[in-house]
Amino acid sequence: LGPHGTRINYAVMAHSRFPALCLGTLAALACLGSDGRTASAQQAPALSVAVEQFTLPNGLHVILHRDASIPTVTVNVWYHVGSGSEKVGRTGFAHLFEHLMFEGSKHVAEGDFDNLLEAAGANNNGSTNGDRTNYYIEGPRSALDLMLFLDSDRMAYLLDTMSPARVDGQRDVVKNERRQGVENQPYGLAELEIGHLLYPKNHPYHWPTIGYMEDLTAASHQDVVDFFKTYYAPNNASLVVAGDIDLAEARRLVEKWFTEVPRGADVPPIAPPAAYLTSVVSKTMTDRVQLPRLYMAWHSPATLTPGDAELDLVGSVLTGGKNSRLYKRLVFDLQIAQEVVAGQQSASLGSSFLLMATARPPKDGETHEGNIARIKAIVDEEIALLQKTPPSARELERAVNQYEAQFYDTNERVGRRADMLNRYYTLTGNPDYFNEDLARYRALAPSDVSAAARTWLSPTRRVEITVLPEAR
């Protein structure tokens, strides 16, 4: 919560963030096969996360997972609607609802959603991206009944109290969030430009998740009501209850609170227009910053499709840690960059591979523009080298180690594991997709990484954005 109790979401810019790679290593990956593939694919036991699933008559799919390691529970709801479900001229609705969903419903007074949970020792929040909106509550196992009641009431009865005044209030909160987190954030507007240049205007990923000011201003109360009726129904949602639960009792409570929520109309699938580049699209911007920055972006394969895992490892080989190729060359050896990161930004309708490099202050006789040009030339050299020559066995080992360490660290916590169960169910229909996901990385050979770089990171089809400091 921000000042004055306003709810601030720090995950709305899902298409503009770079992954933070864990630098730990796992002993299980210390051996490589003769073909360069990690031997852990044969050595490590298969991962399995036990779940119980059922679907209510109203279409709500429910996933139960028991983990009694600590006496806490998580209720995690995914509504299968994100900013990608919006339309031109009416953007920002999914994120607006991320705020409205905490403002009270028919049987929960305004402010009581947080007050009741805090009194029970629980916490809650949500996040929005282009593909989904997520709401979660975490707390002691004794609060499960309360958690499910609150989530069911806002699913069924939010519109009973969603007055025009309440919409206007949260609309202003979102506008201020955009001013704070985008317009007045260093490099914030440049990051929005990536989506503008990568995707056509009618593509769901063209506009930012937080929306445009003019669209938020123009949205009527009826527009917002219609959006909720279309997408926030049980048949367009999935619910995970995880933690120290009794499976039979958890099912009883879910049925108690959610069975009577009315089913909505079927939601049509998104049919995005084709997104592709035929040339290099360049843009130079100025900002109130001290250091120039270079962004490069390419279209890449959708999440969990061929090439997605390979590009994760491409990003790791290039910038994943102090010994990675670009980090070592730009930051340590030449000392012309302050930082450099790259990675696959996986999404359902097609992904993007992003690289960002922040230059150091120019020395005597140097210019900001000249330093950016040097950085770009070196990036191109290293990508071309990776496209021509596969990474060494050691580089691949390190990259897979990084990913696997991050994977286990993420899923060690039951709250994050609950979110992954919802993600896997939404993408594959199988919430226990952990083993299959990790196996994508363990099975890769160095040649696979090189082939992905050749296929997707074309020097003639990409977006290039240069941000220069404003003149003082």
Secondary structure, DSSP 8 states (H G I E B T S, - for coil): --GGG----S-S-GGG----------GGGS-B-TTS-BTHHHHS-------EEEE-TTS-EEEEEE-TTSSEEEEEEEES--GGG-BTTB-SHHHHHHHHTTS-BTTB-TTHHHHHHHHTT-EEEEEE-SS-EEEEEEEEGGGHHHHHHHHHHHHHHGGGT--HHHHHHHHHHHHHHHIIIIITSTTHHHHHHHHHHHS-TTSTTTS-TT--HHHHHH--HHHHHHHHHHH-SGGGEEEEEEES--HHHHHHHHHHHHTTS----------------SSEEEEEEEES-SS-EEEEEEEE--TTSTTHHHHHHHHHHHHSSTTSHHIIIIIIIS--EEEEEEEEE--TT-EEEEEEEEE----TT--HHHHHHHHHHHHHHHHHHHHHS---HHHHHHHHHHHHHHHHHHHHSHHHHHHHHHHHHHHHS-S--HHHHHHHHHT--HHHHHHHHHHH--TTSEEEEEEEE---
